[in-house]
Amino acid sequence: MTYDIRPVESEQELIEAFDVLGAQFPKPFTHEDRRFTDLARRFPQDRSLMLVVEDGGLLVGGALAFRGGEAGPGCDVTLRTIALVAEHRGSGLGRRLVECIEQEATRLGVRGIGLGADEAVGFYQHLGYRGKGGMYKALPLSSTHGDPDARHRALKELRERRAARRRSH
């Protein structure tokens, strides 16, 4: 399958994506949930951190994040939600979504990503996130936060690792 991962295009699509993602959880939620408020407020500035996945033009999942962290010490990005409809799970697509969020966060020069993980804790631990409940991952640029050349080198390294993983699968 060929998936298209791209930023959310409009506030209306953000509502649709949040509803599709929310429907995948054991306790489903919609854009009327309070968790949507931060995303909607930050949409104009952080659209590049709000990703959807399409399969043949059909929305099948996504990862929605924003700057302004609330889920960990020194957190610059909060990954609010990530989900895929059932038939698209288990293919590495969730990992690809997290990598895309991490790459964009790195490009933006943030220090790390925080998230609340009630389910799939093992998934996030495998990707380098640490903590209980509120999980956090420092990005490779944490120590080079103010150095643009180091930031570009680290971003290039992240892209190369991602490309290598794709070739190996």
Residue pairs with C-beta under 8 A, 6 or more apart in sequence:
1 55
1 88
1 91
2 55
3 53
3 54
3 55
3 60
3 88
3 93
3 96
4 53
4 54
4 55
5 51
5 52
5 53
5 96
5 97
5 100
6 51
6 52
6 54
7 47
7 48
7 50
7 51
7 52
8 14
8 17
8 43
8 47
8 50
8 51
8 52
8 62
8 64
11 40
11 43
13 52
14 31
14 39
14 40
14 43
14 50
14 64
15 31
15 36
16 59
17 50
17 52
17 59
17 62
17 64
18 30
18 31
18 36
18 39
18 64
18 81
19 30
19 31
20 59
20 60
20 61
20 62
20 83
20 85
21 61
21 62
21 64
21 81
21 82
21 83
22 28
22 29
22 30
22 31
22 33
22 81
22 83
23 30
24 61
24 83
24 84
24 85
24 86
25 83
25 119
26 119
29 35
30 36
31 40
35 80
35 81
38 66
38 68
38 70
38 78
38 80
39 50
39 64
39 66
39 80
42 66
42 67
42 68
43 50
45 67
46 65
46 66
46 67
48 104
48 108
49 64
49 65
49 66
49 67
49 77
49 101
49 104
49 105
49 108
50 62
50 63
50 64
50 65
50 66
51 62
51 63
51 64
51 97
51 100
51 101
52 59
52 61
52 62
53 59
53 60
53 61
53 62
53 84
53 88
53 93
53 97
54 60
55 88
60 84
60 85
60 87
60 88
61 82
61 83
61 84
61 85
61 88
61 93
61 94
61 97
62 82
62 83
62 97
63 79
63 81
63 82
63 97
63 98
63 100
63 101
64 79
64 80
64 81
64 82
65 77
65 78
65 79
65 80
65 101
65 105
65 113
66 77
66 78
66 80
67 76
67 77
67 78
67 108
67 110
68 76
68 78
69 75
69 76
69 77
69 78
69 112
69 114
70 78
70 114
71 78
71 79
71 114
71 115
71 116
71 134
71 135
71 136
72 112
72 114
72 131
72 134
72 135
72 136
73 136
74 111
74 112
75 111
75 112
75 113
75 114
75 136
76 105
76 110
76 111
76 112
76 113
77 101
77 105
77 108
77 110
77 112
77 113
77 114
78 113
78 114
78 115
79 98
79 101
79 113
79 114
79 115
80 115
82 94
82 97
82 98
84 93
84 94
92 169
94 123
95 127
96 162
98 124
98 127
99 158
99 162
101 113
102 113
102 137
102 139
102 158
103 155
103 158
103 159
103 162
105 113
105 139
106 139
106 140
106 141
106 151
106 154
106 155
106 158
107 151
107 155
109 141
109 145
109 151
110 139
110 141
111 138
111 139
111 141
111 142
111 145
112 136
112 137
112 138
112 139
112 142
113 129
113 136
113 137
113 139
114 134
114 135
114 136
115 124
115 129
115 134
115 135
115 136
116 133
116 134
116 135
117 124
117 129
117 133
117 134
117 135
118 133
121 135
124 135
125 135
127 137
128 137
129 135
129 136
129 137
130 136
130 137
139 154
140 154
140 157
140 158
141 150
141 151
141 154
141 155
144 150
144 151
144 154
145 151
